[in-house]
Amino acid sequence: MSAVDSTLFNLNPVAALIWQAADGKTPLAKIVEERICPEFDVESREALRDAEQFVMDLAAHGILLLAESPIVESSAPTDKKS
């Protein structure tokens, strides 16, 4: 459910797979190629187009944040005191 406008989303199996795989690190194209296409026997270009529309819809409702590049975890040391 969108906190912005209370829109309720009901996810079909493909949308649910995208939602579960959206970890901020894996590009959408990789999710489509490695998870959606093999599982649902769909052509990658069509699947990517549909997946992009889905994530744009979620982003428009404030449910998902889109980024140009994956999140990169910092390997900087933390300031822990023993």
C-alpha positions, 0 to 999 in steps of 0.5 A: 500500500502506498503511504502517499495516496493509499493505493493498494497494489496486488502483485501477480507472480511476476511482480512479486518476484521483482518485488522480492528480488529488488534488493537495491544491488541487483539491476532490474535487467539482471532480475529479468534475465536471470529470474523472470525469463527462465521461470515464466518463459518470456522474451527478455525485451518484452519482460524488461519493458513490462518490469520497467513499467511496473517499477516506475508505477511503484516509484510514482506511488512512493513504494519503491525508490529507483536509482541509476546504479546499484547500491554499493556497500562501503567497506570503510571501517566502523568506529567500534569500541571494544 
